[in-house]
Amino acid sequence: MKMQINSALNTQNSKLLKGDCSFNSKLKTQHSTLLIRASGLQKSYFIKKGFFATSSHEVRAVRNVDLEIKEGEILGLVGESGSGKSTLARLLLGLEPPTKGEVWFQGRSLWGKAKGSRISKEFRRTSQMIFQDPVSSLNPKKTVYETLREPLLIHGLCDKSRLEAEVVSLLKEVGLGPAFLDRYPHELSGGQKQRIGIARALSTRPSFIICDEPTSALDVSIQAQIINLILDLHERHCLTILFISHAIPIVKFVSDKIAVMYRGVIVEIFPSDATPLHPYTRLLMKAVPKVTIPITKNSKLKTQNLDRTLECQPSDFSDVQLGSKLSHDACPFFERCRVRKGECKSVSPVLREIGPGHFVACINPYDA
Ligand SMILES: Nc1ncnc2c1ncn2[C@@H]1O[C@H](COP(=O)(O)OP(=O)(O)OP(=O)(O)O)[C@@H](O)[C@H]1O
């Protein structure tokens, strides 16, 4: 294990000496240019009620989210099921317009003044998504070649005469050979399908990728390989990544900083090597059995490590709707908080910086 970490460190040092941008992007001091900024982001869905659907109730999937992601950074996003992670991801990618608020990409507003305006084709090219379920994200009627050449043609990124060579090089990027060109999705394993999904995301030469639980549908033995592949690609292509997962140990391993979502609200943002201070993040961490094998950023995630981390999924927080009876002014975590105070019932705390890069939305956080 020690030797593996050392050899990973040696590789990192030699790449730094060669001036490889990939590893430079891992250095926190390099994360200075802002790539994405979300401000006051909100998304509500209105669900029709009653036999004649005459009334509706509001689901506030994302509530007043402020977020910044710097170039080359990996931001982890954790939270239990239904907390709004995927909705936030769709808003950041411009797949849905927000109900309120705005997203800026490289300083430019995504939606412009009119919410109905079209997202620019250039933004669509530079921002991509790797989906949770590689099976449903691939068209069963298209071969690997057809799947991968499509974005190249749509974005005019490749001459027709070079299409096959470009697709072969994309396959190589994700560890697959030309033998896969003519295969259909049903002829691929789960891990191979996810590699094709990753190659498709890479095909448009993006600068920003959202990985929405990219390993949760995969076999345990494959998960570490896919995470290592994503980290390699991040380094090789200087990518900025939003990495969504339920599993805190995986997010801690992968990310530079972590945002924690609860009922549509970001309750904490902290550097991945810092101790979280929000009572909800502490609860999430507590629900995770201790990982006995040390995982460091300088080591590659080994399947053996991942086997341990997979035992560490947060337990079922099915009482997620508990807080729904509370007024909009209350802290969203009030009902489940063990350190709540009376005033938490009437104050909805906003994120405030309590340490370098560490933000907590709580009036009574734990001590550092
Ligand atoms: N299109 C939609 N119409 C109505 N409600 C929606 C829609 N999309 C999401 N929601 C609701 O918004 C809330 C947040 O959903 P979202 O999928 O963003 O959560 P999540 O944290 O990604 O969950 P998971 O981890 O299970 O994928 C949920 O209550 C969900 O039911």
The ligand as a MOL file (V3000), in Angstrom:
LIG
                    3D

  0  0  0     0  0            999 V3000
M  V30 BEGIN CTAB
M  V30 COUNTS 31 33 0 0 0
M  V30 BEGIN ATOM
M  V30 1 N -39.4410 17.2350 -12.7130 0
M  V30 2 C -39.8300 17.2200 -11.4420 0
M  V30 3 N -41.1220 17.4050 -11.1230 0
M  V30 4 C -41.5360 17.4170 -9.8360 0
M  V30 5 N -40.7260 17.2400 -8.7810 0
M  V30 6 C -39.4160 17.0270 -9.0250 0
M  V30 7 C -38.8970 17.0020 -10.3680 0
M  V30 8 N -37.5580 16.7910 -10.2910 0
M  V30 9 C -37.2570 16.6950 -8.9810 0
M  V30 10 N -38.3700 16.8290 -8.2200 0
M  V30 11 C -38.4400 16.7940 -6.7520 0
M  V30 12 O -37.4340 17.6640 -6.2720 0
M  V30 13 C -36.8140 17.1220 -5.1180 0
M  V30 14 C -35.3060 17.0040 -5.3610 0
M  V30 15 O -35.0850 15.9840 -6.3460 0
M  V30 16 P -33.6380 15.6320 -6.8860 0
M  V30 17 O -33.7810 14.5740 -7.9140 0
M  V30 18 O -32.9540 16.8810 -7.3030 0
M  V30 19 O -32.9180 15.0660 -5.5790 0
M  V30 20 P -31.5490 14.2590 -5.4430 0
M  V30 21 O -30.8580 14.7870 -4.2470 0
M  V30 22 O -30.7950 14.3120 -6.7310 0
M  V30 23 O -32.0650 12.7850 -5.1780 0
M  V30 24 P -31.3550 11.3970 -5.5910 0
M  V30 25 O -30.0750 11.3440 -4.8170 0
M  V30 26 O -32.3490 10.3690 -5.1250 0
M  V30 27 O -31.1480 11.3970 -7.0680 0
M  V30 28 C -37.4830 15.7930 -4.8480 0
M  V30 29 O -38.4800 15.9960 -3.8640 0
M  V30 30 C -38.1010 15.4210 -6.1770 0
M  V30 31 O -39.2510 14.6450 -6.0020 0
M  V30 END ATOM
M  V30 BEGIN BOND
M  V30 1 1 1 2
M  V30 2 1 2 3
M  V30 3 2 2 7
M  V30 4 2 3 4
M  V30 5 1 4 5
M  V30 6 2 5 6
M  V30 7 1 6 7
M  V30 8 1 6 10
M  V30 9 1 7 8
M  V30 10 2 8 9
M  V30 11 1 9 10
M  V30 12 1 10 11
M  V30 13 1 11 12
M  V30 14 1 11 30
M  V30 15 1 12 13
M  V30 16 1 13 14
M  V30 17 1 13 28
M  V30 18 1 14 15
M  V30 19 1 15 16
M  V30 20 2 16 17
M  V30 21 1 16 18
M  V30 22 1 16 19
M  V30 23 1 19 20
M  V30 24 2 20 21
M  V30 25 1 20 22
M  V30 26 1 20 23
M  V30 27 1 23 24
M  V30 28 2 24 25
M  V30 29 1 24 26
M  V30 30 1 24 27
M  V30 31 1 28 29
M  V30 32 1 28 30
M  V30 33 1 30 31
M  V30 END BOND
M  V30 END CTAB
M  END
